Amino acid sequence: MNKVLVVIPVYNHSSSIRDVVCRCLKYHPDVLVVDDGSEQDVGAVLADLDITIIRHERNRGKGQAILTAAEYAMDHHKTHIITVDADGQHYPEQIPEFIAAANDHPDAIILGVRDFNSSDAPFSSRFGRAFGNFWVRLQTGVRIKDIQSGYRMYPVFVLNNLKYLFRTYSFEDEVIVRGLWAGVSVKEIAVKVYYPAPANRISHFCKFRDNLRLTVLNTYLTFRSLIPWPHFQIQYENGEFFMIGSRLKIIKELLVNRSHPFKMAMAGSLGVFLGALPLIGCHTLVIIYIASLLRLNKILAIATSHICMPPIVPALCIEVGYYIRFGKFITLRNISSLSDVSFLELGYLGLQRLAEWFLGALVVGPLLAVVASIVLFTLSLNIQKTILWTQNRKT
């Protein structure tokens, strides 16, 4: 792949940057160093090397350095960039492995999963990875093994067409979440990692400031993930990327083109089952959360849950629950007898009906879910066949 650019963001790494660049040049000829406002003269250290250097006059953060590189890559007709840390933590010898992975998956972000078993990784790195992986799983429903690895490969189009809240350390977490929301896949390869002795490590991570930014970012992304409003989608077809901007097209894409009929059926059945349960005031939140974990269509799950809105389905669940408890159904005589009941007794009876609603939902919910899954599977299958037939006819 000759349209790849190796990018090395650097900020005050004068002792290691030359070695990292020289090693990268052994495995790829196109190297860009983005000097993010270093106090030292990076250009002087690398003056005799055949590379490109872009300098920020002030420190703007690693995320901005990567975006600066992405703009340069786009202007020079590059399709992908590989980011390598300037501190020597990453092994440039693995650059060919990233390029090979991108040849197989040109539309994906290739993420290097650090091998902590054979390195002296500090506890903060191990904890940060586990903590970050948890949030990505919560926000996207996708299991990522190493969200905080800086050794990765991006399609340039993806980087330049997503919107970001931060351009600093937290950028590398944010870009993965937003990419997954946009429909971009993430592929992972194992990478080696080198951690020098603690006294020789150079880290610009500020425990208070950067952890605060990560907290703000994860709070925002988590709340955004709960809103059933579609994200802009990025597609890759015929060797090219393009954006889907129209909300109607996005919804159509999410409902039909991106979903296998079986997954459509599963999303609908999940919505119906959870909709039948007495999750008063929190149906939507629970549906979005579980659909995200199972990587099912949240919009479809919420839509089908509306089938179970009061009064019909809850009343049916209460009747079934009452029958399970007492072996008989609630009659009009039972209801008319409530006219002389006190408020305290009404409250107690309300709790009884809530218990019966829950019991009945465990019977009615699965039955309705099965019916919904059959209908949606058949419907989505027919829609996809129709769309395919129409497209073939046009061509």
Secondary structure as the mmCIF struct_conf table of DSSP 4:
data_model
#
loop_
_struct_conf.conf_type_id
_struct_conf.id
_struct_conf.beg_label_comp_id
_struct_conf.beg_label_asym_id
_struct_conf.beg_label_seq_id
_struct_conf.end_label_comp_id
_struct_conf.end_label_asym_id
_struct_conf.end_label_seq_id
BEND BEND1 LYS A 3 LYS A 3
STRN STRN1 VAL A 4 VAL A 10
BEND BEND2 TYR A 11 ASN A 12
TURN_TY1_P TURN_TY1_P1 SER A 14 SER A 16
HELX_RH_AL_P HELX_RH_AL_P1 ILE A 17 TYR A 27
BEND BEND3 PRO A 29 PRO A 29
STRN STRN2 VAL A 31 ASP A 36
BEND BEND4 GLY A 37 GLY A 37
BEND BEND5 GLU A 39 GLN A 40
HELX_RH_AL_P HELX_RH_AL_P2 VAL A 42 VAL A 45
TURN_TY1_P TURN_TY1_P2 LEU A 46 ASP A 48
BEND BEND6 LEU A 49 ASP A 50
STRN STRN3 THR A 52 HIS A 56
BEND BEND7 GLU A 57 ARG A 58
HELX_RH_AL_P HELX_RH_AL_P3 LYS A 62 ASP A 75
TURN_TY1_P TURN_TY1_P3 HIS A 76 HIS A 77
STRN STRN4 HIS A 80 THR A 83
TURN_TY1_P TURN_TY1_P4 ALA A 86 ASP A 87
BEND BEND8 GLY A 88 GLY A 88
STRN STRN5 HIS A 90 HIS A 90
HELX_RH_3T_P HELX_RH_3T_P1 PRO A 92 GLN A 94
HELX_RH_AL_P HELX_RH_AL_P4 ILE A 95 ASP A 104
TURN_TY1_P TURN_TY1_P5 PRO A 106 ASP A 107
BEND BEND9 ALA A 108 ALA A 108
STRN STRN6 ILE A 109 ARG A 114
TURN_TY1_P TURN_TY1_P6 ASN A 117 SER A 118
BEND BEND10 SER A 119 SER A 119
HELX_RH_AL_P HELX_RH_AL_P5 PHE A 123 THR A 140
BEND BEND11 GLY A 141 GLY A 141
BEND BEND12 LYS A 145 LYS A 145
TURN_TY1_P TURN_TY1_P7 ILE A 147 GLN A 148
STRN STRN7 ARG A 152 PRO A 155
HELX_RH_AL_P HELX_RH_AL_P6 VAL A 156 ASN A 160
TURN_TY1_P TURN_TY1_P8 ASN A 161 ASN A 161
BEND BEND13 LEU A 162 LEU A 162
BEND BEND14 LEU A 165 LEU A 165
BEND BEND15 ARG A 167 THR A 168
TURN_TY1_P TURN_TY1_P9 TYR A 169 SER A 170
HELX_RH_AL_P HELX_RH_AL_P7 PHE A 171 TRP A 181
TURN_TY1_P TURN_TY1_P10 ALA A 182 GLY A 183
STRN STRN8 VAL A 186 VAL A 191
STRN STRN9 VAL A 193 VAL A 193
HELX_RH_3T_P HELX_RH_3T_P2 PRO A 198 ASN A 200
HELX_RH_AL_P HELX_RH_AL_P8 LYS A 207 SER A 225
TURN_TY1_P TURN_TY1_P11 LEU A 226 LEU A 226
BEND BEND16 ILE A 227 ILE A 227
HELX_LH_PP_P HELX_LH_PP_P1 PRO A 230 PHE A 232
STRN STRN10 GLN A 233 GLU A 237
TURN_TY1_P TURN_TY1_P12 ASN A 238 GLY A 239
STRN STRN11 GLU A 240 ILE A 244
HELX_RH_AL_P HELX_RH_AL_P9 ARG A 247 LYS A 252
HELX_RH_PI_P HELX_RH_PI_P1 GLU A 253 ASN A 257
TURN_TY1_P TURN_TY1_P13 ARG A 258 ARG A 258
BEND BEND17 SER A 259 SER A 259
HELX_RH_AL_P HELX_RH_AL_P10 PRO A 261 ALA A 276
BEND BEND18 LEU A 277 LEU A 277
TURN_TY1_P TURN_TY1_P14 ILE A 280 CYS A 282
HELX_RH_AL_P HELX_RH_AL_P11 HIS A 283 LEU A 293
TURN_TY1_P TURN_TY1_P15 LEU A 294 ARG A 295
HELX_RH_AL_P HELX_RH_AL_P12 LYS A 298 SER A 305
HELX_RH_3T_P HELX_RH_3T_P3 HIS A 306 CYS A 308
TURN_TY1_P TURN_TY1_P16 PRO A 310 PRO A 311
HELX_RH_AL_P HELX_RH_AL_P13 ILE A 312 PHE A 326
BEND BEND19 GLY A 327 LYS A 328
HELX_RH_AL_P HELX_RH_AL_P14 LEU A 332 SER A 336
HELX_RH_3T_P HELX_RH_3T_P4 SER A 337 ASP A 340
HELX_RH_AL_P HELX_RH_AL_P15 PHE A 343 LYS A 394
#
